[in-house]
Amino acid sequence: MIFASKDRIESSTAKGWWGTETLDQLFLSKVASAPDHIAVIDPDNRDDITHGKAQRLSYRDLNRKVTEAAEQFIKRGVVKDDIVVFQLPNIHESIVMILACSRVGALASPILVDFADHELNQIIGHVKPKLFVTVNQFKSRDLLAAAKPICQKHDVSLVCVDDLGQSFSEFQIEAAEKTIASHQVRNALTANDVNTICWTSGTEGFPKAVMRTHNQWMVTGKAMTASASIRDGDVILNARPLVNMAAIGGGLYSWLICGGTFVLHHPLNIPLVLEQIKREKVTLTFMPPAFIISLLQDPVVRQQADLSSLRTMGSGSAAIPGWAIENMKTEYDIDIINFFGSNEGIGLQSNALTVPDPKLRATYFPRLGRSEFNWPSQPSSLQMETKIVDLKTEEEITSPGLAGELRVKGSGIFDGYYKSPALTESAFDKNGFYRSGDLFEIAGEGELFSYYKFIGRCRELIIRGGINIAPVEIDNLLSDHPLILDVASFGYPDQKLGEKIGVAIVSKSGQALSLEQIVEYLRNKKIAIFKLPQKVMMLDEMPRNAMMKISRYRLTELSVANDLAKESVS
């Protein structure tokens, strides 16, 4: 499926931004050059979270599994542009699914393992995938059983990932390769074809299906490789779900570009992470601020830590304190890179070369894509344009200290949402710039004029641990509660997760509702666990603006004020 315009393809190709290499071709080049090099390492605790024993796969071994899965896809009727949705934890099969889809020309659509009935119905109903692939269980949840009635409802074939493999003696790789080669002749794939459909929360609560091509992912991978100074053969530990920009672009593509080793981890377990870093001699990882803060402040964690192999650590999704960036360098000689991005393709990076001051690196980003500024350590900046726009006038802001929305155009930006023309149109302004929904300002005069400063968001999304959550979705689910007159969810600050979810309630009877009552009600709606609130605030009246829209910003302020008042009393 080619969604990009002919003009965009021709222009990006002529400039050398886009090439001809697909994800599968990139992978096969690594198989050919280093077949015995260890490619992927399963989480140590695999047998505790799902089926099977942890494996260490060479590039040759991984290719065998990809070939196996690709052949099975073909036998199950998958053709070019079919969609394969899969719900898997961070195990090697997740990588196999993405690579196998590329090999047969299907669109890989990974979804969070936390998604439950509510989200599955929305996603499967929207894209109508050819296959839905999952595991028998994740921890105590039976994912296969949960998906069965939903797949039956939407007439989608359900496959357990175990069924895509065969015993070693039964599988004939030469025969499978012939089957695949014949399929590829009939289903020709280019680097401008859509490679993935990833999911992000919409402001109205319905997930948005972000389409990205092989070329767009390659741009992201190369940008990450450059900004993090990734070297050939690096050992990269990935603890982020393999479902979005950070893990696929920043992790998987970077791993393949450098031909290194990809160490998988899931879910975040600090002692286990530290053990993996030490044993596998990890050189690069991406961690949430919570990990970095625990590493610096928890004496038990500090005692366990052997980070001598680590050179670089990326972070993002939530604000990281400047002192933490500084202390990681002075105490562990580890450079922290601050990433800012989205599934749609935004990619700002602050590293030690672009923002030497660690305290500034927490919120400052180079003004990439501006002809007046040169950033040699980030060559991708030449492939993009950025600007800040006044939300009322739509005029570009050119003076420091005035907040506006960041707008981005460039080779890594997506082309649209799957089967959502209205959403796609609204995502871009009249000049083709993507509307980020995030507030920045020019940092200052002089040297600071070359930087953007992150201010906050102008959209109502709550970002908890790097995952976007639409508050209106939670509002809608609670609106039919028999005791609730008015309800609004909101985000409130958290040092570890960035934000947590709160719910403001006006009750019908004046009777207070407990957090336990609200959580239990939402659990019965079968939503993902990370969408469950962690605070309830009872109000006599909901704050609204002049247009009678709920002021979620005011709810956040009230929540913070209440917490401060409690602290002062105690």
C-alpha positions in Angstrom: 0.0 0.0 0.0 1.5 3.3 -1.1 -0.2 6.2 0.6 2.4 8.9 0.0 1.9 11.2 -2.9 3.9 10.8 -6.1 5.4 14.2 -5.7 6.5 13.5 -2.2 8.1 10.2 -3.2 9.9 11.7 -6.2 11.2 14.7 -4.2 12.4 12.7 -1.2 14.1 10.1 -3.4 15.8 12.8 -5.5 17.2 14.4 -2.4 18.5 11.1 -1.1 16.2 11.0 1.9 14.4 7.9 0.8 15.9 4.8 -0.7 14.9 1.4 -2.0 15.7 -0.9 1.0 12.8 -2.5 2.9 13.0 -3.7 6.5 13.3 -7.3 5.3 16.2 -6.4 2.9 18.0 -4.6 5.8 17.5 -7.7 8.0 18.7 -10.1 5.3 21.8 -8.0 4.8 22.7 -8.6 8.4 22.0 -12.3 8.2 24.4 -12.5 5.2 27.2 -10.5 6.8 27.1 -12.0 10.3 24.9 -15.1 10.4 26.3 -16.4 13.7 26.3 -13.2 15.6 23.7 -13.1 18.4 20.8 -11.1 17.2 18.1 -11.3 19.8 18.0 -12.3 23.5 14.7 -13.0 25.2 13.8 -11.6 28.6 15.3 -13.6 31.5 11.9 -13.9 33.1 10.1 -15.1 29.9 8.8 -18.3 31.5 7.2 -16.2 34.3 5.3 -13.9 32.0 4.3 -16.2 29.1 5.0 -19.6 27.4 8.4 -20.9 26.5 12.0 -20.6 27.7 14.2 -17.6 27.0 16.2 -18.0 23.8 19.4 -16.5 22.4 19.0 -16.4 18.6 21.7 -15.7 16.1 20.9 -13.9 12.9 20.7 -17.2 11.2 18.3 -18.6 13.8 16.1 -15.6 13.7 15.9 -15.7 9.9 14.8 -19.3 10.1 11.9 -18.3 12.4 11.0 -15.3 10.2 11.0 -17.7 7.1 8.8 -20.1 9.0 6.3 -17.5 10.0 6.2 -15.9 6.6 5.5 -19.3 5.0 2.6 -19.8 7.5 1.2 -16.4 6.7 1.1 -17.3 3.0 -0.5 -20.6 3.7 -3.2 -18.8 5.7 -4.0 -16.6 2.8 -2.0 -13.4 3.7 -1.2 -11.3 0.6 0.3 -7.8 0.2 -1.4 -5.1 2.1 -3.3 -7.5 4.4 -3.1 -6.5 8.0 -1.7 -8.7 10.8 -2.5 -7.5 14.3 -0.5 -9.1 17.0 -0.7 -8.7 20.8 2.6 -10.0 22.3 4.9 -9.1 25.1 8.6 -8.2 24.5 9.6 -11.7 23.3 11.5 -12.6 20.2 8.3 -13.6 18.5 7.3 -9.9 18.4 10.3 -9.2 16.2 9.6 -12.3 14.1 6.1 -10.9 13.4 7.3 -7.5 12.3 10.0 -9.0 10.0 7.7 -11.7 8.6 5.1 -9.1 7.7 7.8 -7.2 5.8 8.8 -10.4 4.0 5.3 -11.1 2.6 4.3 -7.4 2.2 1.7 -7.4 5.0 1.1 -4.5 7.3 2.3 -5.3 10.9 0.1 -3.8 13.5 1.4 -4.5 17.1 -0.8 -3.6 20.0 -0.1 -3.3 23.7 -0.4 -6.5 25.7 -2.4 -4.5 28.3 -5.3 -3.9 25.8 -8.5 -5.6 26.8 -11.9 -6.2 25.2 -12.7 -2.5 24.9 -9.6 -1.7 22.9 -9.6 -4.9 20.9 -13.1 -4.3 19.7 -12.1 -0.8 18.5 -8.9 -1.8 16.7 -10.1 -5.1 15.1 -13.4 -3.5 14.1 -11.5 -0.6 12.4 -8.8 -2.4 10.4 -10.4 -5.8 9.9 -7.1 -7.7 10.0 -6.4 -10.9 8.1 -4.9 -12.4 11.2 -4.8 -11.7 14.9 -1.8 -13.3 16.6 -1.3 -13.6 20.3 0.0 -15.9 23.0 -1.8 -18.2 25.3 -1.2 -16.1 28.4 0.6 -13.0 29.7 1.1 -13.4 33.5 -2.3 -14.3 34.8 -4.3 -13.2 31.7 -5.5 -15.6 29.1 -4.9 -13.5 26.0 -6.0 -16.2 23.5 -9.3 -16.8 25.3 -10.0 -13.0 25.6 -9.4 -12.5 21.9 -11.5 -15.4 20.7 -15.0 -13.9 20.9 -13.9 -10.6 19.5 -12.2 -12.2 16.5 -15.3 -14.3 16.0 -17.5 -11.2 16.1 -15.4 -9.5 13.4 -14.8 -12.7 11.4 -11.0 -12.5 11.9 -8.7 -15.5 12.0 -7.2 -16.0 15.5 -3.7 -17.6 15.7 -1.6 -18.5 18.7 2.0 -17.6 18.0 3.0 -21.2 18.8 1.0 -22.4 15.8 3.2 -20.4 13.4 6.2 -22.7 14.2 7.0 -26.3 13.4 9.4 -28.8 14.7 12.9 -28.5 13.4 12.7 -31.8 11.6 9.4 -30.9 9.8 10.4 -27.6 8.5 12.2 -27.4 5.2 13.7 -23.9 4.8 14.6 -24.4 1.2 11.0 -25.2 0.3 9.7 -22.3 2.4 12.1 -19.9 0.7 10.8 -21.0 -2.8 7.2 -20.5 -1.6 8.1 -17.0 -0.3 10.0 -16.1 -3.5 7.0 -17.0 -5.7 4.7 -15.0 -3.4 7.0 -11.9 -3.6 6.9 -12.0 -7.4 3.1 -11.7 -7.2 3.2 -9.2 -4.3 6.0 -6.8 -5.2 7.0 -4.6 -2.2 8.8 -1.2 -2.3 10.3 0.9 0.5 7.5 3.4 -0.1 4.9 0.8 0.9 3.3 1.1 4.3 5.2 -1.1 6.7 3.3 -0.7 10.0 0.1 0.5 11.5 0.8 1.7 15.1 -1.8 3.0 17.5 -2.2 6.1 19.4 -5.0 7.5 21.5 -7.2 10.1 19.8 -8.6 13.1 21.6 -12.0 11.5 21.4 -10.8 8.3 22.8 -10.9 6.2 19.6 -7.4 4.8 18.7 -5.8 6.4 15.7 -4.1 4.0 13.2 -0.8 5.6 12.2 0.6 4.3 8.9 4.4 4.4 8.4 6.4 3.2 5.5 9.8 1.4 5.4 11.4 4.6 4.3 9.9 6.7 7.1 11.0 4.1 9.7 14.5 4.1 8.1 14.7 7.9 8.5 13.8 7.5 12.2 16.3 4.7 12.7 19.2 6.6 11.1 18.3 9.7 13.2 18.4 7.7 16.4 21.6 6.0 15.4 23.3 9.4 14.7 22.0 11.2 17.8 22.9 8.3 20.2 26.2 7.7 18.4 25.3 4.1 18.0 28.2 1.9 16.8 28.4 -1.3 14.7 27.7 -4.3 16.9 26.2 -2.3 19.9 24.2 -4.3 22.4 20.9 -2.5 22.8 18.5 -3.3 25.7 14.9 -2.5 24.9 12.4 -2.4 27.8 9.7 -0.5 25.9 6.7 -2.3 24.3 7.5 -3.1 20.7 4.4 -1.2 19.5 5.4 2.4 18.8 7.9 5.0 17.5 10.3 4.7 20.5 10.7 0.9 20.4 10.5 0.3 16.6 12.2 3.4 15.3 14.6 4.0 18.1 15.1 0.4 19.1 14.5 -2.2 16.4 15.6 -0.2 13.4 18.7 1.2 15.2 19.6 -2.4 16.2 19.4 -3.6 12.6 21.3 -0.6 11.2 24.2 -1.3 13.5 23.9 -5.1 13.1 24.1 -5.5 16.9 22.3 -7.5 19.6 18.8 -6.7 20.8 18.2 -7.6 24.4 14.5 -7.7 25.3 13.0 -6.9 28.7 9.4 -6.9 29.9 7.8 -5.6 32.1 10.2 -3.1 33.7 11.9 -4.8 36.6 14.9 -2.8 37.9 16.9 -5.7 39.5 16.4 -7.7 36.3 17.4 -4.8 34.1 20.6 -4.3 36.0 21.4 -8.0 35.8 20.9 -8.0 32.0 23.0 -4.9 31.6 25.8 -6.4 33.5 25.7 -9.9 32.0 25.1 -8.9 28.4 27.5 -5.9 28.5 24.8 -3.6 27.2 26.1 -0.4 25.6 22.9 1.4 25.0 19.4 1.4 26.5 16.3 3.6 26.6 14.7 4.0 30.1 11.9 6.1 31.6 12.9 8.8 34.1 11.7 6.6 36.9 14.5 4.2 36.3 17.1 6.9 36.3 15.8 8.5 39.5 15.7 5.2 41.3 19.2 4.5 40.2 20.4 7.7 41.7 18.3 7.9 44.8 17.7 4.3 45.9 20.7 2.9 47.9 19.7 -0.7 47.2 19.5 -0.1 43.5 22.8 1.7 43.5 24.5 -1.2 45.2 23.2 -3.6 42.6 24.2 -1.5 39.6 27.1 -2.3 37.4 26.8 0.0 34.5 30.4 -0.1 33.4 29.5 -1.3 29.8 26.8 1.4 29.3 27.8 4.4 27.2 24.5 6.0 26.5 21.0 6.0 27.9 18.0 7.5 26.1 15.0 8.8 28.0 11.7 10.5 27.2 7.9 10.3 27.6 8.1 12.3 30.8 10.2 15.2 32.0 13.6 14.2 33.3 15.1 16.4 35.9 18.3 18.3 34.9 20.1 17.1 38.1 19.5 13.5 37.1 21.1 14.0 33.7 24.1 15.7 35.4 24.5 13.0 38.1 24.3 10.2 35.6 27.3 11.7 33.8 29.4 12.5 36.9 28.6 9.3 38.8 28.4 6.7 36.0 29.9 8.5 33.0 26.7 7.8 31.0 25.4 10.4 28.6 21.6 10.9 28.8 19.8 11.7 25.5 16.4 13.3 25.9 14.0 12.2 23.1 10.8 13.9 22.1 8.6 12.3 19.5 5.3 10.7 18.5 4.1 7.8 16.4 3.4 10.3 13.6 7.1 10.9 13.2 8.2 13.9 15.3 11.8 13.3 16.4 13.6 15.9 18.4 16.7 14.8 20.3 18.9 16.6 22.9 22.3 15.0 23.4 25.6 16.1 25.0 26.8 17.6 21.7 23.7 19.7 21.0 22.8 20.7 24.5 26.0 20.4 26.7 24.4 21.8 29.8 22.6 18.8 31.4 20.2 21.0 33.3 19.0 22.6 30.0 18.9 19.2 28.3 15.8 18.3 30.4 13.6 20.8 28.4 15.7 22.3 25.6 15.9 20.9 22.1 17.9 22.0 19.1 15.8 23.9 16.5 16.2 21.2 13.9 15.3 21.8 10.3 16.1 25.5 10.4 18.5 26.7 7.7 20.1 29.2 10.0 21.3 26.5 12.4 23.7 23.7 11.8 23.7 20.5 13.9 26.4 18.2 12.5 25.6 15.4 15.1 22.1 15.2 13.8 22.2 15.0 10.0 18.5 14.2 9.8 17.9 17.9 10.7 18.5 18.6 7.0 15.5 16.5 6.1 12.9 18.4 8.1 11.4 21.8 8.8 10.1 23.0 12.1 8.3 26.1 13.3 6.3 27.4 16.2 2.8 28.7 15.5 0.5 31.0 17.4 -2.7 28.9 18.0 -5.0 31.9 17.6 -3.5 33.6 14.6 -1.7 30.7 12.9 1.2 33.1 12.4 4.8 31.8 12.9 6.4 32.9 16.2 9.9 34.2 15.7 10.6 35.9 19.0 11.7 34.2 22.3 9.4 33.7 25.2 6.1 33.2 23.3 4.5 29.8 23.5 3.0 28.2 20.4 2.4 24.8 18.8 5.3 23.0 17.3 4.7 22.2 13.6 6.9 19.7 11.7 7.4 18.7 8.1 9.9 16.3 6.8 11.0 12.9 5.5 10.1 11.0 8.7 6.6 12.4 9.1 3.8 10.0 8.3 1.3 10.5 5.5 -2.0 9.7 7.3 -4.2 7.6 9.5 -5.7 4.3 8.1 -9.2 4.8 6.7 -9.5 8.1 8.5 -9.5 10.9 5.9 -11.0 13.5 8.2 -8.4 12.8 10.9 -5.6 12.9 8.4 -6.7 16.2 7.0 -7.0 17.8 10.5 -3.5 16.5 11.4 -1.8 18.8 9.0 -2.0 22.6 8.4 -2.5 24.2 5.0 1.2 24.2 4.4 1.6 20.5 5.0 3.1 20.8 8.5 2.1 18.2 11.1 0.3 19.7 14.1 2.2 18.2 17.1 -0.2 19.4 19.7 2.7 20.4 21.9 3.7 23.8 23.2 7.2 25.1 22.7 8.9 28.5 22.7 12.1 29.9 21.4 14.4 29.6 24.4 16.0 33.0 24.4 18.3 35.5 22.7 21.9 34.9 21.7 23.0 31.3 21.9 19.6 30.3 23.3 17.9 31.5 20.1 19.0 28.2 18.5 16.9 26.1 20.9 13.2 25.3 21.5 12.0 25.0 25.1 9.3 22.5 25.8 6.4 24.1 27.7 3.6 21.5 27.8 0.7 20.2 25.7 -2.1 22.0 24.0 -4.1 18.8 23.5 -6.0 17.1 26.3 -4.1 13.8 26.2 -2.7 12.3 29.4 0.7 10.8 28.9 1.3 8.1 31.6 4.6 6.3 31.3 4.9 7.3 27.7 1.5 6.0 26.7 -1.2 8.4 25.4 -4.6 8.2 27.1 -7.6 10.2 26.0 -9.5 11.6 29.0 -12.7 11.7 27.1 -12.6 7.9 26.8 -12.6 7.5 30.5 -15.3 10.2 30.9 -17.5 8.3 28.5 -17.1 5.0 30.3 -18.0 6.6 33.6 -20.8 8.8 32.3 -23.5 6.1 32.8 -22.5 5.3 36.4 -25.8 5.5 38.3 -24.3 7.8 41.0 -22.4 10.2 38.8 -23.9 13.5 37.6 -20.8 15.0 36.0 -17.3 13.5 35.4 -14.0 14.5 33.9 -10.6 12.8 34.0 -7.4 14.7 34.0 -3.6 14.2 34.3 -1.7 15.2 37.4 2.1 15.3 37.6 4.2 12.3 38.8 7.9 12.2 39.1 8.3 8.6 37.8 5.5 8.3 35.2 5.2 11.9 34.1 1.5 11.9 34.7 -1.1 9.8 36.5 -4.8 9.7 35.9 -7.3 11.5 38.2 -11.1 11.6 38.0 -13.2 14.6 39.1 -16.7 13.7 40.0 -19.9 15.6 40.8 -22.3 13.0 42.3 -26.0 12.9 42.0 -26.7 12.6 45.7 -23.8 14.5 47.1 -22.4 11.1 48.3 -18.7 10.7 47.8 -17.4 7.8 45.7 -14.2 6.1 46.5 -11.3 5.3 44.2 -12.0 1.6 44.7 -15.6 2.0 43.5 -14.5 3.9 40.4 -11.7 1.4 39.6 -14.0 -1.6 40.0 -16.6 0.0 37.7 -14.0 0.6 35.0 -12.6 -2.9 35.4 -16.0 -4.2 34.6 -15.9 -2.2 31.4 -12.8 -4.3 30.6 -10.4 -1.5 29.7 -6.6 -1.6 29.8 -5.2 -1.5 33.3 -3.0 1.5 32.6 -6.1 3.6 32.0 -7.4 3.1 35.5 -7.3 6.3 37.6 -5.2 6.6 40.8 -7.0 9.6 42.3 -10.7 10.7 42.8 -11.6 14.3 43.5 -15.2 15.0 44.6 -16.5 18.4 43.5 -19.7 20.4 44.0 -19.4 21.8 40.4 -17.2 21.0 37.4 -14.9 23.9 36.3 -15.8 25.1 32.8 -14.6 27.8 30.4 -16.7 30.5 28.7 -17.7 27.9 26.0 -18.8 25.6 28.8 -16.1 23.1 28.0 -14.5 21.3 31.0 -11.3 23.0 32.1 -9.0 20.0 32.6 -6.1 22.3 33.2 -8.0 23.7 36.2 -8.6 20.2 37.5 -4.9 19.5 37.4 -4.3 22.7 39.3 -6.9 21.8 42.0 -5.4 18.4 42.3 -1.9 19.7 42.8 -3.1 22.4 45.3 -5.0 19.7 47.3 -1.8 17.6 47.5 0.3 20.5 48.7 -2.3 21.4 51.3 -2.2 17.8 52.6 1.6 17.9 52.8 1.6 21.1 54.7 -0.9 19.7 57.3 1.1 16.6 57.8 
